[in-house]
Amino acid sequence: MEQTLPVIFSDTKSSNFFRKRHTNTISFAVGILLFLLPFAEVKCGSITLVGNTGIGLVMGTPWKTAMGLGDNEYFNKLKGPSEKTTREMLTAGPNVFAILALVFAAAGVAVCFSNHRTRSMAGMSTGILAALMLIALLIQYKLAMNSALSSSEDTKDIDMSMMVKLKFTTWYYLSLASFAAAAFFSYRHSRIELEDAMEKAVDFEFQEQKV
């Protein structure tokens, strides 16, 4: 008996935490707010050349430079084959994966505030989809950057291209983790709701038999 009590107490505390309705709502909201912070940066060694926020990727705003040059002035200096491809990638306009991630996250917030009986499952689905869209965003940019840097025909660019890297920031990974956490919290909510429904059904049957 003494060995089982701590386990029961621990399970109760865990259940009480996951019973809080808006844990998933807060996770979605945090993930969305992180879109306001830098998501991706192009670095040469330890020097940041250009970067963009999550909302910047959604809206297709120009990548900001960190070299004291205007955006257009910096991009006009990109003349080599690989540099031109990089310029095209960074000025391609709104990114569909970033847009979808934000849309799914916003839908997750709306679902979590609703009283529909399937809100937990819907919240889990939107959280998973938002996280997958962010992963797709990372893969897309990584592949595009690798393709841009490997397409150079000028051997003089080889050493330089090996130094240029596309990095996704801590804020991007925290946003990804927030959406994944929202999906997990929604899953736990759905499990708890199912267990509560089963307990009520068993209690109701027991009371009927007793009468």
N, C-alpha and C positions, 0 to 999 in steps of 0.2 A: 504494500500500500504506500509506503513512504517513497518508493522509487517511482511510482506512477503519478503522484501528486504534482511534482515539478513539470512533468510533460503536459499534464492537463492544464496547469496554470499557464504554461507557455503557449499552448494551442489557443487558449481563451484570449490571451493578450493579442496574439496574431490575428485571430478572428475579429476582435474588436477594432483593430486598426483597419482591416480591409472592409469592415462594415461601413466605415465613413464614406459617405456617398461621393464626395467631391475630390477624392484623392486623384482620380483619373482626370477630372476637369482641370485641376491645378497643374497636372503634368502636361496636358495639352497646352494650357495657357503659357507655361514656361517655355515650352518648345517653340511656340509662335513668337513670343517676345524676343527670343534669341535670334530670330531672323533679322532683327535690327542691328546686330553686331557682325563684325567681319567673319565671313564663312570660308573664303578661299583667297590665297595669295600666291603670286608667282614670285619665286625667290631665285636669286643668283648667289649661291653660297648662303651666307647669313643675311644678305641684304634683300629687303622686300622691294621688288620693282613695281608691281601693281597689285591691287586687291579689290575685293568687292564684298558687300554684305549679302545676307540671305535675301533681304527685300530687294536689293539691287539686282540679284540674279532673277528674281521674280518679275521685276519691272523692266529688265533689260537696260538699266542705266550703265553709263560707261564705268569701266574699272578705274579706280583712282590711283594715281601714281604717288610714290614716296620719294621722288628724286628731284623735287622742285620744278618739274616741268608740267605744263598743262597736258591734259589727257590727249588732245589731238596732236600736240607737238611731239609727245612721246611716241604715239602710234605711227606718226609720219616718219619717224626715224627707223622704223622696222623695215628694212629693205631686202634682206636675204630671203630665199625661198621658205625656209622654216619659220623665219620671223613674220613673213606675210601670212602664213597659215595660222600662226599664233595670234596675229592681229585679227584675222577673220573670226577665230574662235572666241576671242575676248569681246568682240563687238557684234556678236551674232543676234543680239536682241534678247527678249524674254526667254527664259529656259522653261520648257514645258514640264520637266520633272520638278523643278522648284515650285512652279505654279500649282501642280497637282498636290505636292506635299503640303502646301499651305491650305489648299482647298479642303483636303481630307482632314487636316488638323482642325480647321474651323468647323467642319461638319461634326467632328468628334466633340467639340465643345457644345455645339447645339444639341447633339444627341444626349450628352450627359445631363443637360439641364431639363430634358424632357421627362415625362412620366410614363413613357411607353414601356410596356412589359419587356420588350426586346432591346432596351437601351444599352444594357451591359454588353450583349453580343455585338450590337452595332458599334459601340465604342471600341471594343476590341478590334473589330474589322477596320475601322477608320484609323486606329493607331498603327496597326500593322501596315496598312497601305501607305500612310504618311512616312513611316520609317523606310519602307521599300523604295519610295520615290526619292528619298534623300540618298539612299545607297546607289540608286540608278544615276542620280546626279553626279555623285563622286566618280562612278565608273565611266560615265560619258566624258567628263572633263579629263580624267586621267588618260583615257584612250586617245582623245583628241590631242592632248598635249604631247603624248608619246609619239603619235603619228606626225605631228608638226615638227618635232625635234629630230625625228629620224629621216625626214624627207629632204633634208638639206643636200644639195648637190655640190656645195662648196666645202671642200675638206677643211678650210680654215674655220668653218663654223662648228666642227665636230667637238673640239675641246670646250667651246663655249656652251654648246647645246647640252653637254653632259653636266654642266654646272647649273643650268636653269631647271628648276623643279616647280611643279604645282603642288602646293601644300594646302590641305584643309585644316582649319583652325580648331582649337579646343571648343569654341562656341558651336561650330558645326556638329561636333561629336556629342556635345551636351544636348543639343536639340534632338539629334537622332536618339539618344538615350531617353530623353523625355517622352518621345512618342512611343518608344518601346515600353517604357514604364507605364504609360497610359493604357496601352494594350494589355499589359499584365494585370494592372489593377482592375480593369474592366472584366478580364477573365475571372479573377478571384471574386468579384462582385457577383458574376453570373453563377459561379459555383455555390456561393453562400446563399443566394436567392433560391437556387434549386434545392439545396439541403433544407432550408427553412420550409419550402413548400412540401417537401416529403415528410418532414416532421409534423406539419399541420395535418397532412392527410392521414398519417398513422394515428395521431391523437384523436382525430375525428372518428376514425374507424373504431378505436378503442372505446370511446365514449358511447358510440352506437351499440357496441356489443355489451357494454356495461348496463345500458338502459334496457 
